[in-house]
Structure formats: C-alpha cells, structure tokens
Amino acid sequence: MKTKLKKLANSRVELTVTLESADLKKASEIALEELSKEVRVEGFRKGKVPVEVAKKFIPENDLNARTMDLAVRTTVVSAFENEKQMPLLRPEISITKFVPGEMLEYTATVEVVPEVTLGDFKKLGVKRDEAKISTKDIDGVLNNIANSYSEKKVVKRAAKLTDEVIIDFVGKKDGVAFPGGSADNYHLVLGSGNFIPGFEDGIVGHESGDKFDLELTFPKDYGVTDLAGVKTVFNILVKQVNEVIVPKIDDALAKKVGPFKSLNALKEDIEKNLKLQTEERIEEKFKDDLVKALVKKSKIGEIPEILISDQMHGIRDNVERNAKSQGLTFEEYIKRGGETEESWEKKARKAAEENVKASLCLQTLAVNEKVTVNEKDVDAKLAELRDVYRKSPEALKSLKDPNVRQDIKNRMTIEAALNLLSKSNK
C-alpha cells in the first residue's frame, strides 16, 4: 500500500491510496466467499455453494464492486495512520483507478485533527498556590454546624434579625411580575444576606399575617441586566415567624456531630478536611493554568469548525439544563445573566475554541509521551458507571456501545496526560 497526502483548505486533506495485487488478493478472496453465500445454484442449498462452483455464477461486475468496497474499508484506517492523520468524520471515498487483480487507486477526503507542535511541557513556569487554612475558615464551618443543629420555635411576635420567616412574595416591575421574583412558602433567615439590600430589613418588625409592599431598587451591578438599577415593588405576606435557637459551640456540640471527645478534636478534623478540599481546588486550578500555558506555548493548526460546533453544543446543553432546573427557558436564563443570544454565542464560541485547543494539546502530549490507559481500568470505570446508572435501562444500554467505551477511554487518556503535565511541573 502506498499513500500520498495533499493538504486542502480548512484542515481538510486528500489522501491518495494505491493498492497493488498483493493488497487486493485478500479482499478478493473475502468478496468471493461472501458472494458465494448469496448466489443460487441448482443442486445446492443457498449459502452452501462451494466457492469454486459459485465463482462461475457470480457476475464479474459484482465481484469487482465487492472487492473494491472491501479493499477500501480494510485499508483506509491504516492509510491515515501511515500519514499520522486522524479523520474527524467518515472520509469521502472516490475510486480513481481499478485494474481487477492488479491495482486499485482511491482518494479519501476528510477534515482531520489539526497539527499541533507542543511547547516544552516541562517548563511552563506555572506556580501552585499554597493551602492555607485560617481560624476564620474553621469558625465559619463551626457556625454552619451549629446552625444545622439549631431548633426553630414558632413565635407570635414581630420578626427580628436572626429569626426565620416563612413568606409568600411577588416581585413586580412596572406593575408586572418579573421572572424569578416570586415564591410561596419561602423560608428566609433574616440577616442572611440572600436577598437584595432592603428586602430582609424590610421584613423586620412584621409578624405573622402581615401583608405589605416593599419598594426596592436593585443594585446597579446586579447580574440581571433587566433589573440592574431598576425600581421594583415586592408584595409580601408573612405566614410564620420562627425563633432560631442556635446551640452553643462547645464540647457537647462536638460530641453530637461525631466521634469527637472535645471541641478541639472537632476543630482539628475540620482543619484537616478543609485542607484536603483546598488542596483539591488548588490542584484543579494548577492543572487549568498549566493547560493554558501549554496552549500558549504550542503551535496549533487551523481548527475545524466541526470541533468548535460540538463544543458549543455541549456548552449550550449545560446552560439549558441549568435554565430548566430553574423553570426558565434558555432565552430567559441568558437574559437574566445580562446576555443576548448574539453576545452569548460570541462568548460560548470563545470558550469552545479554548476547550478544543486544550484538548488537542493534551491529546498530542498523550501521543508524544506514549500515555496509555489499561483496558482493565476502562472496565473498572464502566463498572462504576453501571452502578451509578443501575436504575436507568437506557443509560445501561448505552454503556454497551463500543463508541461509548472508546469515548470513556479517550477521556481517561486525557486525564492521564493532564496528570503527567502536573507531575512534570512540580
């Protein structure tokens, strides 16, 4: 087999493949065997006709066509591998020459993974942050624990800061309720700072059964453009006031939380866990920074549009899921974030391009450094996923798809390359 590569525009290539008689022999034998099972010959059952007998009854054009098809299908993958090219789609095949039994020439045209020339991945100059845990961090966790053990007592008095109120509210702009500004039976701890300035303070002093309006102006830097700096009115009904009784942070609380003999023991455990969590975040950020630095130091060919489109589709899917979880459409969701369809598309495209570049660099690193993933590790990952999705027949079925397995293996390979990148820059 001989191959000749021609680079076209937009990351497309045309690969010319020439097969000689030795290459065609195997394809011809398989074609003859397959066709012999389809031919009908008097005196033989279908599928049981001997090859030598069937050969006399098979039209030459049929045999040639099947031979060409088999020859192409069995050589096109290795042909691209010989040229160190990775097709992104199924190639467009065109037969240019064919002499039965002697030679076959065809072209395969397709978009391929762009060429990547990596920079020195061992000298990226990225520094890892230090994991520092402060007393304030530990106290914050202790306060959250104490609040989780708090008791709530219904009171018949005016609400004050630190009380929990159960309210119905409707936010209106120009007399019309705006998306995301209404709720029923909402539990709110006054002073928590979960609402815009003035909302929680405006409830202080009211008791169960009170109906009233709060005229409030959203902050100018509010995340939803349509509401930033806008005057609104909230119709509020206080349905219940609860006094929140928070337990004292002491040895007794520590013993309730777990197998801790003292408050100091609990603090030590909190510090240990906070440090582990912080180190995980630091390592994740460190890897992200390394990949960005690697991309910056590397030369990447023109990125095919299909790779960017696939990434953008994934980004949009995530946004739509988030929007749906909040009862919003995609358009409403991005509008609340101050985006138009056009501005969102622009940002999403930039993010998609960055993701593709990062993936290409890590794939190239994996190839260059011969990073591989053990098939047993892939099996273990699939077993883990089957356990996670054991109640979803559709998901379990998809895990049997060879393409899904390959996708999982590819992701694991990228992760292994990322770990190599991290170890090489300590």
N, C-alpha and C positions, 0 to 999 in steps of 0.2 A: 504494500500500500504506500502510495506517495501522496503527499499533501502540499498544497501551496496556498498561503494566506494572503488575502487582499483586504486592506482596511478601507472601509467606506465611511460615510459621514455619520455623525450621531451614534458613535460606539457600535456601529454595525460592521460586520465582517463578511466576506465571501470566501468560503473555503472550498477549493477545488480538490477533489479526491479522485485519484486514479487507482483502480484495482486491476491487477493482472490475472492471468489464468489460474494461478495457484490460489488467489483470493476468491475467485469465483467458483472454484470446484466445490467447496463445502456448501456454498449457498445453493448451487445447482442440485447437489445430492439431496439436500433437505427439501427443496422445492419439489423434486420428483417424488420423494416419499410422501409429502403432504398431498400432492395432487392424485397420487395413486389411490389414496383412501377415498377420494371423491368420484373417481371415474367408475362407470358401469361397464362391465364386460360379461357377456353371456357365459354362464357356467361357473361364475364366481359371485359370492355374496359381496355386496358393497362394503368397502373397507378392508376386504380380504384378498384383493387382487395383487399378485406378486408384482414388484416394481418393474422387473424386466418385461412382464406382459403389459402392464399398464402404460409403459413408455410408448408403445406402439399406437395407443389410442388417445394420448394426450396431445392436443394441438400445440404446435411449436410456439405459437404466439403466447399461449397461456403459460407454458414452461418458462419462456424468456421473461415474461412480465413478473411471474412469481420469483424467479431468480434475482431479477433486478431489485425487487422490493426487499427481499431477504438480505441481499448484499448490502444495500444501503442501511437498513435497520441495524445490522450487526456490526457495521464499521463506523457509523457516523460519530458515536460517542468517543471511541478511541482516536478517531481522526482529530477531533477538537482537543483531546487530551495531549496528542502529539504536539500540537501547536500551543499548548498551555493556555487554552481559551476555555471559558466557562459560559456556555449559552444560557440566556435568561428565559428563553421560550423554546418551543419546538422549532427547529430550523425549517426554512422553506427550501425544499429539495427540487432540483431541476436536473434531469438526465441530459447530458450534452453529447455523449458518445457511448455506443454499445456495440460490441462485436461478440456475439454469443460464444462462450467458451474461451475467449481471448482477452478481452478487456472491457472495463466499464469506467466511464468518467462521469462524475456528477458534481454539482455545486450545492453547497449548503449555506444559506444566507440567514443571518440572525443577529440580534443585539447580544452583546457579550458583556460580562463583568469588566469594567474599565481597568486599565493597567494601573497598578499602584507601586510607587517606589518609596519604600519606607525610609524615614529618617532614622538616626541612631536611637533605637528604642530603649537603650540602657542609660542614656544620658539626657533625660528630659528636663532636669532642673526643677522638678516639682517637689515642694516640701509638704510633709504630712503635719497636720495640726496636732497639738497635744491634748490629751484628755484630762481636763481639769474640772473637778467637782467641788463646788463651794458649799459652805454651810447653808447659804440661801437656797441652793438647789435641794438639799436634804430636807430643810424646813418646809419647802413647797410640797414635797411628797408627803411629809408627815401631816400637813394641813389637809391634803386631799384624802388621806386615810381617815383622819378624824372626821371629816365631813361625810365620808361614806358610812361611818358608824353613828351618824347623828340621828336623833329622834325628832319627829315632827308632831307638834301638838296644835290642834285646831284652837284658835283664839277668837274671841268676839271683841275685837278692839281694832283701832286704826293700825294699818301696816307701818312698819318701820324698817330701816335698813337692817339687813341680815335675815329678815323674815322671808318666807316663801309665799308667793301669792299664786292662786290659780285664776287665770283670766281668759276672757274672750276679747279679741281686739281686731279691728279692721282699719287699715291704713288707707287714706284717700288723698289723691292729688287732684285738685280742681273738682272735688266732689265725686270722683270716680275711684273705686278701689284699684290699687296697682298690684301687679303680680308679686307674690312672696310677702305681702304686707299684712296678711290676715292669718288668724289661727284661733281654734277653740280649745278650751281646757288646757291652756299653755301653763306649764309650771315654771315660774321665774323667781330666782333668788334675788331680792333687791340689793343692789350694790355689786352684783357680779360683773357688771360692765358688758353684758351680752347685747345690749341694745344701744341705739344712738344716744348721745348726750341729751338728758332731759326726760327720757322715757321712764326710767326706773325711779328717778327722783320725783317725777310727776305722780307716781302711784303712792308714794309715801304719804301717810295721813288719811288714806281712804280705807274703808272697811268693807266687809262682805256685803254685797247687794248694791254697792255704789256704781252708778253709771255716769260717765263723764267723758269729755273730749280733751285731748292734749294737742295743742298747736305746736308743732316742732319743725325745725329746719334741718334738713340733712347736712352733714359736713360737706364742705366744698370738694374735699378729696375723696368722697365716698366712691366705692368701687363701681357702682352702677351709674353710668353717665346720666341716665334719665332722671335720677333722683339727687345727684350731687348738687348741693346748694339750694334744693327746692323746698318750698314751704308745703307742709302736709298737715293733715288732721287725723289723729287716731281716736276712733270711738272705742272706749274701753268699758268692760264690765268686770268688776272684781267679784269672783264667785266664792273664794275662800281665802282666809289668811292663816298661815301656819307658822308658829314659832319654831325656829330651828334650834334644837338643843345639841350643841357640839360637845362631845366628851373631852375631858382634859387629856392632853398629850403626856402620858406618864407610863410607868411600868405596867399598870393594869391594862392600858390600851394595847401595849406591845404584846401582852400575853393573849389578848383576843385575836390579834392579827395572825399569829402563827406560833411556831415553837420557839418563842423568844422569852428569855427569863427576865430581861430588863429592856428599858428604852434604849440604852446604849447598844445592846445587841441588835435591836431593830434598825438603829441608825447605821450600824456597820453593814448590815445586809442591804439597806437602801443605797448606801455609798457604792457597794460592790456592784449592784445591778445597774446603777446609773453610769458607772464607769464602763461596764460592758456595752450598754446601749450607746454611750457616747463614742466609744471606740469603733463600734459598727458604723455609726454615722460618719465618723472621720475617715474610716477606710473606704466607704462608699464615695465620699467626696473626693478623696485622694485618687481613686480609680477614675472618676469622671474627669478630674483635672489632668491626669496622665493621658487619657484618650484625646482630650482636646489638644494637649501639647503635641502628641504624636501626629494628629491630623495636620497641625500647623507646620510640622517639620517634614511632612511627606508630600510627594507629588502624586496627585490623583487625576486620572484622565477624565474626559467628559462623562458625566453621569447620565445613564439612560433615563428617559422620562418615566419608564415603567417602574423603576425602583422608587422614584420620588412619589409617584402616584400611589403605590402600595403603602408607603409610609404615611402619606396624608390620609388615606382611607382608614388606617389604623388609629391615627390621632383623632379623626372625626368620630369614629365609633366610640372611643373612650368618652369624648365630650357628650355625645348623645346619650350614653348610659348614665352619666352624671346628671344630665338635664332631666332624663326620665325619672330618676330617683327622687328628684325634687318637684316632680309634677309639672315640668316645663318642657316646651319644645326646644329644639336646637336654636332656633332664631331668638326665642325669649332668653335663653340661657346666655348666649354670647352678648346679647343686648344689655343684660344686667351687668356684664363684665366690661361694658363700655366699648364693645366691638360691633362693627358692621360686618356683613358677610364678606365684603371685599378686604377689610383690614384683617379679619380672622384668617382668611385664605392666605394672605401675604405672610402672616406670622407662622401659620402652620407649614407653609412651604419651606420657610427658612429652617424651621425645626426639623422637617423631614430631610432636607438636604444635609443638615448636620448629623442626623442619625445614620443616614446612608454612608456618609464619609467615615464615621466612626466604625460602622460595621465592616466596611471594605478594608480599612486599615487592620482591624483585628483579624479578619479572615486571612489577609496576606501574612500577618505575623504568624498565624497558626500554620500556614503552609510553609513559610520560610524556616520556621523553627521546628517543623515536624511535630506539632502539637496534635495529639490524637486522644480519642475517648474510647475506653474499653467498652466492648459490647455488653459486658456484664453490668457495667454502670448504667448503660442505657436501659437494660432490662429492669434494673432496680428502680430507675426513675419512672418507668412505665407502670411498674407495680405500685409505686407510691401514688401515681395519678389515678390508677384504677381504684385504689382505696378511697381517694378523695371524691371521685365521681361514681361511687358504687351504686348510688340511688338514681343515676341518670343513664338509662339504656342507650340513649343517643350518643352521649359522650363516650361511654364504654365501647360502643361500636366504632367510633372514630379513631380510638386508640389502636385498633387493629389495622388501620390503614398504613401501608409501608411508607407513604409520603409523610404521614404524621410522625412516624418513628424517625425518619430522616431529618425532619424539621427539629425534633427534640434533640437529636444527636448534634445537629448544627449549632443549636443554642448552647449546648453543653461544651462544645468545642470553643465557641466564642468566649464562654465564661472561663474556660481553662486558659485561653490566650490572655484574657484580662488578668488572671491571677499571676501568670508569668510576667506580665508587664509590671505588676505591683512588686513582685519579688525582685525584679531586676533594677528597681529604682529606690531601694531602701537605703 
